[in-house]
Structures are given as structure tokens and as C-alpha cells.
Amino acid sequence: MNDIEKKENIPTTTSLSKLGVTAVGYTVGGVFLLLLQVFSRVPFLGLAMGGLVSLIGIGSLLSKDSADKKAGIIITAAGALTLLSKIPFIAPLSSTLLTIGAVGLLALGIWKGIKFFIGLKKRS
């Protein structure tokens, strides 16, 4: 018989590193959206942050890389929602959407982090 234990489904270091980077990216994005929502309540700071974030998102949309374009859509939407939060009858909707986005990104970051640590455990 074969004395060497055969391990199945061992993730590669490349896939693990990508998983770790996306976990951190999603988590940081969720925290950023929560901070953006808090800053949107401050009159001048909310407008400045919303405009700046929108410009950064539009710049990402102009990139040739598809990953940058995906991030650009999220960033542009976050900036637009921050700017829309200054309109009284739209403010509750934009605040709710920012919260849903933040919680969603945080949940994805935690999930990807769990998958990363499970993959790391399989490699050891």
C-alpha cells in the first residue's frame, strides 16, 4: 500500500493570495462605505467626499482593466448616493442603500476571509 497520504483539493498559492486580497478589499470597501455614510451627514464634508469619491470612481471606469471597472462602478455609485443624500426626500433611500452596500461588502469580506483561512489550513 501507499504510505504517502494523498491530499485532495489543495489550493494553489496563487488562488490563496487572490482570495486573501479580495477578502481584504471587500472588508476595506465595507468600512469605507460605512465611513462615507457617516461623513454624508456632515453638511460640507458630505458634499466634498461625495464629489471626490464620484470623481475617483469615474476615473476607475475609464481604465482598461475589467477589475478596475467593477470597482469603479461601486465607487461611483457610492459617491452618487452620498451626493444624493443631500436631497431631503431621497436621503433615507440613499442612506439605506449605502448601509446595504456596506453590510454586503463586509459580509463578502468575512466570507472570503473564512475561505482563505480554510484554504490556508488545507495547505499545512
Backbone as CSV, one residue per row, in Angstrom:
resi,resn,N_x,N_y,N_z,CA_x,CA_y,CA_z,C_x,C_y,C_z
1,MET,0.831,-1.176,0.000,0.000,0.000,0.000,0.883,1.249,0.000
2,ASN,0.257,2.335,-0.351,0.963,3.607,-0.421,0.942,4.271,0.949
3,ASP,2.120,4.554,1.511,2.208,5.172,2.832,2.044,6.678,2.789
4,ILE,2.145,7.249,1.612,2.035,8.699,1.478,0.561,9.083,1.417
5,GLU,0.181,9.984,2.312,-1.216,10.434,2.347,-1.469,11.351,1.164
6,LYS,-2.493,11.051,0.414,-2.820,11.867,-0.752,-3.809,12.953,-0.338
7,LYS,-3.434,14.192,-0.535,-4.309,15.310,-0.175,-5.069,15.767,-1.407
8,GLU,-6.353,15.916,-1.262,-7.219,16.355,-2.346,-7.565,17.835,-2.180
9,ASN,-7.808,18.481,-3.279,-8.299,19.863,-3.296,-7.414,20.835,-2.530
10,ILE,-6.125,20.735,-2.720,-5.220,21.685,-2.078,-5.155,22.929,-2.953
11,PRO,-5.518,24.094,-2.405,-5.492,25.314,-3.212,-4.062,25.749,-3.510
12,THR,-3.891,26.368,-4.656,-2.573,26.868,-5.029,-2.278,28.165,-4.276
13,THR,-1.016,28.508,-4.217,-0.653,29.754,-3.538,-1.208,30.965,-4.277
14,THR,-1.300,30.867,-5.601,-1.854,31.967,-6.387,-3.317,32.188,-6.060
15,SER,-4.088,31.105,-5.995,-5.515,31.259,-5.683,-5.706,31.745,-4.253
16,LEU,-4.861,31.280,-3.341,-4.952,31.752,-1.958,-4.615,33.233,-1.840
17,SER,-3.602,33.661,-2.559,-3.244,35.080,-2.471,-4.343,35.961,-3.047
18,LYS,-4.950,35.526,-4.164,-6.069,36.288,-4.733,-7.242,36.339,-3.763
19,LEU,-7.515,35.218,-3.113,-8.608,35.154,-2.148,-8.351,36.077,-0.961
20,GLY,-7.114,36.099,-0.488,-6.763,36.974,0.626,-6.874,38.440,0.264
21,VAL,-6.425,38.784,-0.933,-6.501,40.178,-1.378,-7.955,40.618,-1.547
22,THR,-8.793,39.746,-2.120,-10.202,40.122,-2.274,-10.898,40.225,-0.927
23,ALA,-10.519,39.368,0.025,-11.113,39.449,1.363,-10.794,40.801,2.000
24,VAL,-9.546,41.205,1.907,-9.151,42.499,2.466,-9.840,43.643,1.713
25,GLY,-9.900,43.529,0.389,-10.536,44.572,-0.419,-12.008,44.760,-0.093
26,TYR,-12.744,43.657,0.015,-14.161,43.743,0.361,-14.356,44.340,1.761
27,THR,-13.534,43.909,2.706,-13.664,44.408,4.074,-13.358,45.901,4.141
28,VAL,-12.287,46.315,3.510,-11.934,47.747,3.496,-13.019,48.547,2.774
29,GLY,-13.555,48.010,1.682,-14.633,48.685,0.967,-15.871,48.859,1.829
30,GLY,-16.218,47.841,2.608,-17.365,47.939,3.508,-17.160,48.984,4.588
31,VAL,-15.969,49.000,5.171,-15.663,50.017,6.191,-15.684,51.405,5.559
32,PHE,-15.160,51.527,4.346,-15.162,52.814,3.654,-16.591,53.300,3.408
33,LEU,-17.480,52.403,2.998,-18.872,52.806,2.767,-19.546,53.232,4.065
34,LEU,-19.241,52.552,5.163,-19.801,52.972,6.453,-19.302,54.362,6.833
35,LEU,-18.006,54.608,6.641,-17.456,55.932,6.929,-18.043,56.995,6.009
36,LEU,-18.252,56.631,4.761,-18.844,57.563,3.807,-20.264,57.936,4.226
37,GLN,-20.993,56.964,4.745,-22.344,57.249,5.217,-22.309,58.187,6.420
38,VAL,-21.364,57.979,7.315,-21.240,58.865,8.482,-20.867,60.277,8.031
39,PHE,-19.912,60.374,7.102,-19.485,61.690,6.627,-20.571,62.395,5.812
40,SER,-21.480,61.637,5.225,-22.531,62.253,4.417,-23.492,63.069,5.269
41,ARG,-23.501,62.838,6.561,-24.392,63.586,7.457,-23.843,64.971,7.808
42,VAL,-22.535,65.178,7.600,-21.923,66.480,7.849,-22.121,67.316,6.584
43,PRO,-22.717,68.519,6.696,-23.129,69.275,5.501,-22.045,69.451,4.433
44,PHE,-20.978,70.148,4.721,-19.986,70.424,3.679,-19.127,69.199,3.380
45,LEU,-18.764,68.471,4.420,-17.902,67.307,4.256,-18.578,66.236,3.402
46,GLY,-19.879,66.079,3.554,-20.622,65.110,2.757,-20.571,65.429,1.279
47,LEU,-20.749,66.691,0.933,-20.677,67.097,-0.473,-19.265,66.910,-1.032
48,ALA,-18.277,67.313,-0.253,-16.890,67.195,-0.717,-16.497,65.725,-0.900
49,MET,-16.835,64.897,0.082,-16.494,63.473,-0.012,-17.248,62.791,-1.156
50,GLY,-18.528,63.104,-1.312,-19.315,62.519,-2.388,-18.770,62.884,-3.755
51,GLY,-18.398,64.157,-3.922,-17.824,64.597,-5.195,-16.483,63.949,-5.472
52,LEU,-15.636,63.885,-4.451,-14.315,63.284,-4.616,-14.423,61.795,-4.945
53,VAL,-15.281,61.099,-4.230,-15.455,59.669,-4.471,-16.032,59.428,-5.869
54,SER,-16.961,60.259,-6.283,-17.526,60.121,-7.633,-16.455,60.308,-8.700
55,LEU,-15.593,61.294,-8.522,-14.515,61.528,-9.487,-13.530,60.357,-9.533
56,ILE,-13.210,59.809,-8.379,-12.315,58.649,-8.336,-12.968,57.461,-9.040
57,GLY,-14.260,57.272,-8.808,-14.973,56.175,-9.458,-15.034,56.336,-10.965
58,ILE,-15.268,57.547,-11.428,-15.299,57.798,-12.870,-13.924,57.552,-13.478
59,GLY,-12.878,57.929,-12.743,-11.521,57.642,-13.214,-11.268,56.150,-13.327
60,SER,-11.784,55.370,-12.396,-11.629,53.916,-12.455,-12.425,53.316,-13.607
61,LEU,-13.554,53.918,-13.919,-14.364,53.424,-15.035,-13.659,53.605,-16.373
62,LEU,-12.768,54.569,-16.460,-12.044,54.825,-17.704,-10.855,53.894,-17.907
63,SER,-10.566,53.055,-16.910,-9.453,52.116,-17.006,-9.764,51.004,-18.006
64,LYS,-8.722,50.369,-18.499,-8.902,49.264,-19.438,-9.055,47.925,-18.721
65,ASP,-8.677,47.874,-17.456,-8.756,46.644,-16.678,-10.191,46.413,-16.198
66,SER,-10.707,45.208,-16.386,-12.100,44.923,-16.014,-12.296,44.953,-14.503
67,ALA,-11.287,44.568,-13.727,-11.411,44.623,-12.267,-11.523,46.070,-11.792
68,ASP,-10.783,46.974,-12.435,-10.878,48.392,-12.089,-12.254,48.945,-12.435
69,LYS,-12.828,48.466,-13.524,-14.160,48.939,-13.923,-15.223,48.474,-12.934
70,LYS,-15.103,47.249,-12.437,-16.052,46.758,-11.437,-15.973,47.601,-10.167
71,ALA,-14.765,47.854,-9.729,-14.590,48.693,-8.542,-15.068,50.117,-8.821
72,GLY,-14.846,50.593,-10.037,-15.277,51.941,-10.410,-16.781,52.107,-10.346
73,ILE,-17.523,51.067,-10.728,-18.981,51.131,-10.647,-19.426,51.289,-9.199
74,ILE,-18.827,50.499,-8.311,-19.193,50.571,-6.897,-18.811,51.920,-6.306
75,ILE,-17.625,52.403,-6.634,-17.157,53.680,-6.089,-18.002,54.838,-6.617
76,THR,-18.314,54.829,-7.901,-19.143,55.887,-8.476,-20.537,55.876,-7.861
77,ALA,-21.106,54.694,-7.689,-22.430,54.594,-7.069,-22.405,55.101,-5.634
78,ALA,-21.341,54.786,-4.900,-21.233,55.261,-3.515,-21.130,56.789,-3.482
79,GLY,-20.346,57.351,-4.376,-20.235,58.813,-4.430,-21.548,59.465,-4.812
80,ALA,-22.242,58.880,-5.786,-23.538,59.430,-6.205,-24.562,59.342,-5.081
81,LEU,-24.571,58.220,-4.360,-25.506,58.087,-3.236,-25.187,59.086,-2.124
82,THR,-23.904,59.350,-1.926,-23.522,60.344,-0.923,-23.993,61.729,-1.334
83,LEU,-23.851,62.047,-2.621,-24.336,63.339,-3.107,-25.867,63.406,-3.048
84,LEU,-26.526,62.309,-3.380,-27.991,62.288,-3.340,-28.543,62.358,-1.919
85,SER,-27.708,62.033,-0.945,-28.174,62.090,0.438,-28.424,63.527,0.898
86,LYS,-28.023,64.498,0.113,-28.271,65.899,0.452,-29.651,66.362,-0.007
87,ILE,-30.327,65.571,-0.832,-31.686,65.896,-1.267,-32.639,65.299,-0.231
88,PRO,-33.463,66.128,0.415,-34.242,65.666,1.568,-35.105,64.427,1.337
89,PHE,-35.836,64.347,0.250,-36.736,63.208,0.079,-36.040,61.958,-0.443
90,ILE,-34.794,62.080,-0.884,-34.025,60.924,-1.348,-33.055,60.440,-0.269
91,ALA,-32.803,61.251,0.733,-31.816,60.933,1.768,-32.057,59.585,2.455
92,PRO,-33.292,59.242,2.846,-33.470,57.932,3.503,-33.132,56.757,2.581
93,LEU,-33.498,56.865,1.310,-33.208,55.793,0.368,-31.706,55.651,0.133
94,SER,-31.023,56.772,-0.057,-29.582,56.700,-0.303,-28.840,56.185,0.926
95,SER,-29.283,56.593,2.110,-28.667,56.106,3.339,-28.871,54.602,3.496
96,THR,-30.070,54.141,3.171,-30.363,52.710,3.252,-29.518,51.921,2.260
97,LEU,-29.396,52.429,1.047,-28.604,51.729,0.030,-27.116,51.698,0.393
98,LEU,-26.607,52.788,0.975,-25.213,52.793,1.423,-25.002,51.767,2.536
99,THR,-25.962,51.668,3.444,-25.850,50.694,4.536,-25.892,49.265,4.003
100,ILE,-26.808,49.001,3.085,-26.899,47.664,2.491,-25.601,47.315,1.764
101,GLY,-25.061,48.270,1.020,-23.797,48.032,0.323,-22.654,47.775,1.288
102,ALA,-22.603,48.552,2.359,-21.532,48.381,3.343,-21.627,47.027,4.030
103,VAL,-22.820,46.658,4.458,-23.001,45.371,5.126,-22.712,44.224,4.160
104,GLY,-23.136,44.378,2.902,-22.858,43.353,1.903,-21.373,43.167,1.665
105,LEU,-20.645,44.269,1.533,-19.197,44.166,1.318,-18.489,43.584,2.538
106,LEU,-18.926,43.981,3.729,-18.331,43.409,4.941,-18.606,41.905,5.027
107,ALA,-19.823,41.502,4.703,-20.154,40.073,4.738,-19.332,39.296,3.717
108,LEU,-19.180,39.842,2.507,-18.352,39.183,1.496,-16.899,39.099,1.944
109,GLY,-16.406,40.167,2.574,-15.029,40.164,3.064,-14.813,39.106,4.126
110,ILE,-15.772,38.966,5.026,-15.660,37.944,6.074,-15.729,36.550,5.454
111,TRP,-16.649,36.356,4.509,-16.785,35.054,3.864,-15.509,34.671,3.107
112,LYS,-14.967,35.621,2.345,-13.733,35.344,1.608,-12.578,35.092,2.572
113,GLY,-12.572,35.806,3.712,-11.535,35.589,4.719,-11.624,34.198,5.317
114,ILE,-12.838,33.724,5.566,-13.025,32.366,6.087,-12.533,31.348,5.065
115,LYS,-12.890,31.553,3.795,-12.432,30.638,2.745,-10.909,30.661,2.623
116,PHE,-10.315,31.852,2.798,-8.866,31.979,2.751,-8.221,31.159,3.861
117,PHE,-8.731,31.288,5.084,-8.140,30.565,6.208,-8.374,29.055,6.103
118,ILE,-9.511,28.649,5.546,-9.755,27.226,5.311,-8.748,26.693,4.278
119,GLY,-8.528,27.444,3.215,-7.538,27.048,2.211,-6.136,27.018,2.776
120,LEU,-5.840,27.963,3.641,-4.519,28.008,4.285,-4.323,26.781,5.181
121,LYS,-5.382,26.419,5.868,-5.326,25.245,6.748,-5.101,23.966,5.925
122,LYS,-5.717,23.892,4.735,-5.547,22.714,3.874,-4.103,22.578,3.391
123,ARG,-3.419,23.699,3.243,-2.039,23.650,2.750,-1.057,23.200,3.813
124,SER,-1.431,23.315,5.061,-0.454,22.939,6.111,-0.532,21.480,6.476
